[in-house]
Amino acid sequence: MEFVEAVKVVTDIISDGFVRPHLGIPWLRRLTAPRLHKARAESVRIIHQFTERIIRERQDFLLENCHLERKVSQTDSDLHPKKRSALDVTGQPLADKQIRDEVNTFLFEGLSPYMPYLAMPTNTKSCLKSYAATSVIIYNNNDLQQLPYLNCVIKESLRLYPPVSAIGRMLDSSLEMDDYTLLSGTNVIILRREILRDPQVFSNPQNFQPERHFTLSTESSAYSNIPFSAGPRNCIGQRFALNAIHVILIKVLRHYELLPIGPEAQLSIKLILRSTTGINIGLRARNYNLI
């Protein structure tokens, strides 16, 4: 897919810019690496074109069905009078470019390769438990809460391999840390992958142990278990991503056994988590006729 390849090109060039600074400066990149500069510009054009088409289609749909939208909004307002749209900032609608950037956030972030863990022989127990958890029929989002073990599997997979391993923030006030003072306006890189493997919060942090999330307290994990970040700048696509993971896993586990085949995933962090060897999983249709 053209869009997927464009995302790969852009994220590769941006990531390389962290160790090859000239690639991160547009005019210098144009002089020293003209082919990369041209490839990046073309890829950005493809990404924006794809995203803007999605936005236009959604806007057209809303205009054509505005009477339905008003009914939904009125009902939602009655049920949740204080609810605010996710695409508002301090009560002001986002500009078109800001909406495009938010949609890019949805599309850019690859989901963690959680299914290989279900396919590994060492995780047969986790796989069987997850399969048993999907026996409930899903009618709506509330039914997803009836799958506690599957939820733990997803949380553990995202803990070990968050889609984005680092995030940046600018301090709006000074911050005291041990013997150091970080001044207001300082850009801070938060290594999320390290936070999610902190042995002071997670026992045996390198091990895949879904059961840990049954006992992990909300207080201790509020700003420790943060695969989608936390606070007012958390990932706008968090709920969408979690629902998508649930739906995909439920569908797959109900109909197929997962088998470990091919080379193991060789993870590469290029802004978003990817595997240089792909995600190799065998699927064997479940036989419900066996007694």
Residue pairs with C-beta under 8 A, 6 or more apart in sequence:
2 46
2 50
3 46
3 47
3 50
3 107
5 43
6 42
6 43
6 44
6 46
6 47
6 50
7 43
7 47
7 107
7 108
8 270
8 274
9 39
9 40
9 43
10 40
10 43
10 44
10 47
11 108
11 270
11 271
11 272
12 270
13 23
13 36
13 39
13 40
14 24
14 270
14 271
15 269
15 270
15 271
16 23
17 23
17 24
18 24
22 28
22 29
22 32
22 33
23 29
23 33
23 36
26 37
29 36
29 37
29 40
30 37
47 104
48 100
50 107
51 100
51 103
51 104
51 107
52 100
54 103
55 96
55 99
55 100
55 103
62 69
76 83
77 83
84 91
86 236
87 93
87 94
87 99
87 102
88 94
89 98
94 102
102 236
105 235
105 236
105 237
106 236
106 237
106 240
108 271
108 272
109 163
109 164
109 235
109 237
109 241
109 272
110 163
110 272
110 273
110 274
111 163
111 241
111 244
111 245
112 157
112 158
112 160
112 161
112 162
112 163
112 227
112 273
113 157
113 161
113 265
113 267
113 273
113 275
113 279
114 153
114 154
114 157
114 158
114 161
114 245
114 249
115 249
115 252
115 258
115 279
115 281
116 260
116 264
116 265
116 279
116 280
116 281
117 123
117 126
117 153
117 157
117 208
118 126
118 127
118 130
118 153
118 253
118 258
119 127
119 258
119 259
119 260
119 281
119 282
120 260
121 260
123 208
126 153
126 208
126 210
127 253
127 258
129 149
129 153
129 210
130 149
130 150
130 153
130 249
130 253
131 253
131 254
132 149
133 147
133 148
133 149
133 150
134 147
134 150
134 249
134 250
134 253
134 254
136 143
136 146
136 147
137 143
138 144
138 247
138 250
141 243
144 151
144 243
144 246
145 151
147 246
147 250
148 214
149 210
150 246
150 249
150 250
151 213
152 210
152 211
152 212
152 213
152 214
153 210
153 249
154 242
154 245
154 246
154 249
155 210
155 213
155 225
155 227
156 208
156 209
156 210
156 212
156 213
157 208
158 227
158 228
159 196
159 197
159 202
159 225
159 227
160 196
160 197
160 208
161 267
161 273
162 192
162 193
162 196
162 227
162 228
162 273
163 227
163 241
163 272
163 273
164 192
164 271
164 272
164 273
165 191
165 192
165 193
165 269
165 273
166 189
166 190
166 191
166 192
166 193
167 189
167 190
167 192
167 229
168 187
168 188
168 189
168 190
169 187
169 188
169 190
169 233
170 185
170 186
170 187
170 188
171 182
171 183
171 184
171 185
171 186
171 188
172 184
173 184
174 181
174 182
174 183
174 184
175 181
175 182
175 186
176 182
182 188
192 226
192 227
192 229
195 224
195 226
196 202
196 205
196 224
196 225
196 226
196 227
197 205
197 206
198 205
198 224
199 205
201 220
201 221
201 224
201 225
202 212
202 216
202 224
203 212
216 225
222 230
223 230
223 231
226 234
228 234
228 235
228 237
228 238
228 241
229 235
235 241
252 258
252 283
254 286
255 285
255 286
256 283
256 284
256 285
256 286
257 283
257 284
257 285
257 286
258 281
258 282
258 283
259 281
259 282
259 283
259 284
260 280
260 281
260 282
261 280
261 281
261 282
262 277
262 278
262 280
263 277
263 280
264 277
264 280
265 275
265 277
265 278
265 279
265 280
266 275
266 276
266 277
267 273
267 274
267 275
267 276
268 274
268 275
268 276
